[in-house]
């Protein structure tokens, strides 16, 4: 199961990286399935394709859109923020209920701003509206209206560079999880490996629930509470112990490593960049023609693996501490102190 065209635009130039970058990336893509490190020469075998994938992923991340300041004040002046939120009050409400942002500022008392990924569900509605055609006003003109809901801030960092680097890491995590899924599929007909297959599938589900991969970046689904995360961590630890207890032949681990290498080599098919450029009115009506008064914006989307895949729009934003109000209700406060 692959990531279906994760964002698509021109292919950016691959940035430079050194051997230590590649070594760190190899350790990251094997961290989610550490038994692969028992395969012979796993580092040397993974390094070439992992280096290519790292360069490609960093190019994608460097090509992501510029950061926008998310606040009630910028809603009226920034067309991207205005497109993402129906009102200025909706911006304030989304920021105030984001426990990730509250936790960041609680842990970084000197910080005055934070950089984050804003994930959203995008909806398109086709209706009949009013539009001028020459000197005539028509009331039966077909229109497309965009709207955004379920605003989530799942990932944040103190600087723009740190956030972009974290996104690179999460995309490498996604490749590792795709490798785990393909390993389970390739080995599903071997009765001797049924237990390991079940454990791999369970581990993939647990990691996705915990927030690894793209889901950690753009959200989607309910955000796990602190108690749920502790339970997931315990289940993952138990899963690690059961995987480690399995005695497999070295040849089997070698085949699994080869499968992971193949997945990493398919990075351009599994992780891609897709942008949609539209002209919007202040009411988020899609306008046709460059001569129509409106704002040109670029919308980015990400596909999360699933059946069917879940598509989430996202934007990179900068948020000032002063823009975040108190938690919206007692449940939010209670969740933060659990």
N, C-alpha and C positions, 0 to 999 in steps of 0.2 A: 504494500500500500504506500504510495508515494505522495509527496506534497505536490499538489497540482498547481503549477505555475504560481510560485509565491511572489509576486510583484515583478513586473516586466517593463523595462525601458531600454535604453542603450546599454551595452555592456561596458562598464567602467574599466579603466586601465588597472591592471593588477598592481597593488602596492608591493613595495619591497618587504622582505622578511628574512630572518636569519635562521640558523639551524636550531637555536634554542626555541624559537617560536614554533617550529615544526615539531620538535620534541615535546613541547608542552601540549600541542594539539593532539599528538598521538596519545599522550596520557589521558587527555580529556575524552577522546572518542572511545577509549577502552575502559574508562572509569565506571560506566554504567553496566558493563559486563566484564568485570575484572578477571574472570577465568581465562579470557583470551590472552592475557599476559603470560600464561603458562605455555603458549605455543612457541615453537622454536623461532628465534630471531624476529619476534613480533614487531619490535621497533623499526628494524631495518626494512621489513616487508611493508609496513604501513607508511613509512615516511614519504616515499615518492608521491603516491596518490593523495595523502593527507596534505602535503605541501601544496599541491595543485588546488585542492579544495579550499585550503586556508586562503590562498591568494584570491581565488574567485569570490569567496564569501566576504572577505574584507573589501573587495571591489564593490560588491553589492551594497554593503553597509555604508561605504564612503559615498555611494550614489544616492542614498536616501535623502528625502527632502530636508530643507533647512528647518531649524527649530523655530516654533512660534511661541510667543508669550501667551499663556492661557490665563485669563482673568476676566472678571466682569467688565473691567474698564476697556480691555482690548476687543471685546465682542463687537462693538460698534465700528471699529476701525480696521480690524483684520478680517478679510473675507473668508479665510479658512476657518478661523474660530467661529465666525458667524454661521458658516455653513454647517459646522458640526453641532452647534447648540441652537435650540429654538429661541432662547432668550438669554439675556445677561444673567438673570437669576439662576438659570439652569447651569451655567458655568460654575457659579458659586456653590450650588448644591452638590454638583459632582465632585468638586474639590474638597468640600467639607466632609463628605461621607467616605472619602478614599483613605482607608486605614493605612495603606502603604505609605502615603505622603505624611500622615500624622506620625507614624512610627519613625520615618526618616528624620523629621525635624525634632522629635523627642530624643533621638539618639545623637543628633548633631546640633547641639544647642547654638553653636556659633554660625551655622549655615543660614544664609539669607535667601537662598534659592535652591531649587532642585531641578534636575533634568529627568524627564519621564517619557514613557510611551503611552499614548492615549489610544486605547482600543475601543472600537464601537461596532455596532450592527448597523449596516446601511440598508435602507429600504427605498424602493422606487414605486411611486404611485402614478398610474396613468389616468388622467381625468380630462374633462372638458372645461376649458377656462375662457376668460375674456382676453382678447388681444385686438390691437388695431391693425387693420389692413387698408393702407391708404387713408382715406378720410372716413372709413367705416369701422365701427366697433362691432366685432363679432363675439358671440357668447358660446360658440360651439367649437372652439379651437382646441385640438388635441394637445395636451401638455403633459410633461413628465416632471414630477416633483420628487426631490430627494429629501430624506430625513434620516437622522442618526439617533440611536438609542443605546441603552445598556453601556454607558460610558464607564470604562474601567482603567485604572492606573495600576498595572501589575508589576512594572519594572521601573526603577528609578536609580539615579546615581548623582554624586555631587558635581560632576562636570560632564560636558558634552562628550569629551574623549572617553571618559570612563563608561558612559552609557553605550556608546557605539561599540566599545570593546566587549562589553557584556552581551550585546546583541550578537556579536560574532561568536561568542562562546555558546549562546543558546542555539544558534543555528548548527554548530558542530554537534551539540547534544541531539538535535533533531536527526542528523545523519546517523548518529549512533543508535538511536531508537529505531530508525528505519532499518538499520542493519540487523538489529535484534528481531524485528518482525520478519525480515526475509530469511534469517537463519531458521526461525521456527517453521516457516513455510517449506523451505527446502528439505528439512529433516522430518517433516510431519509423517512420512510413510515408514519411518524406522521405529518399530515397536520398542527397541531397546532405549530409545531416547524420548519416549512419551512423557516421562516425569520431567525431564529437563525442558521439553517444549512447553509444558504447562507452567513451569516456573518462569521461563522466559516471557511468556505471554502475561503472566501475573505481574512480573517486574515491569514490563512495558506499561501496563495499565496503572500501576502504582506511581511510576515516574511521571506519567502524563497527568495523573490526578494531583501530584505534588506541585506541578507547575514547571517541569522541564520542557525544553523545546520551544516552539513558537507560541504555544498556549501561554507560556509565562510572559511573553512579550505583549500580546494583543488581547489577552483575556478570552472570555467566552465561557459560559457556564458559571456556576456559583463559585465564588472565591473561598477556598478552604479556610476554616477558622483555625486558630492556634491549636486547639485540642485535636482537631482532625489531622493537622500536620504532624503532631506528635504520634498519633496512631499510625499514620502512613510511614513515618520514620521507623517505628517499631516493626511494622510489617515488612519493610524493605530490609531491615537488619535480619529478620528471620529468613527472608527469601535468600539473602546472601549466604547465610549459614547452610541452608539446604542445598544451594547450588554448589558450595564448596565441598559438601559431603559426597557429591557424586564422583565416582571414579570412572573417568572416560579415557579412552586411548588417545595418545598424543595425535595420532592421525586425524581423529574427529575434531580436535581443537584446531588443527591446521586447516581443515576444510571450512570450519566456521570463520576463521580469520580471513580466508580467501573470499568468503561471501561478503564480509564486512568491507574488505578492500574493494570489491566490485561495487558495492553501494556507494562508497566514498567517490569512486571513479565516475559515478553517474550524477555527481553533484549538480551539473548544469540542467539535468532533467528534473531533479528532485527539488531544487531551490532555484527559483527564478524571480524576476522582478517585473511587476506589472503596474503601470500607472494609467489612470484615465483622466484626461484633461477635458474639463467642461466649463461652459460659461453659465453662471447662475445669476438670477435676479436676487434681490434682497429677501424674497420669500422662498428661495431655494427652488425656483422653477428653472428647468434646463432651457437655455435660450439657444436658438439656432442662428448662425450667421455672426460674423465678427462686427457687423455694423449695428448690432442690437446692444443697447446699454446694459452692462452687467459686469461681473467680475470673473476673470479667468482664474480657475484654481485647478490644482492637480491632486487627485484622490488616489491614495495608495491602499492596497488591500492585501491580506494574507489569507491563505487557505490552510486550515488546520485539518490534519488527517482525520478521517472518519467515514462513515457510510450513511449519508453522503458527506463530503467534506464541508466544514463550516467555514464560511467566508467572513472575515472581519476586516473592516477598514481601520486605519490607524494614522496617527500623526505624531511627530516628535515635538514635544512642548517643553517650555521652560516655565517654572512656576515659582513665584515669589512667596516667601513665608507669609507676608501680610495678606496675600490673596486667599489663604485658607482659613476659614472660620472654624468654630468649634464643631465637634462631632454633632451630627444632625439629631440624634436621639439617644436615649439611655441604652438601647441595645448596642449601638455603635461603641459607646463608652465601655460597656461591660465586655464586649468582645476584645477590645484593646487591652483590658487588664486581666483577662483570663490567663 
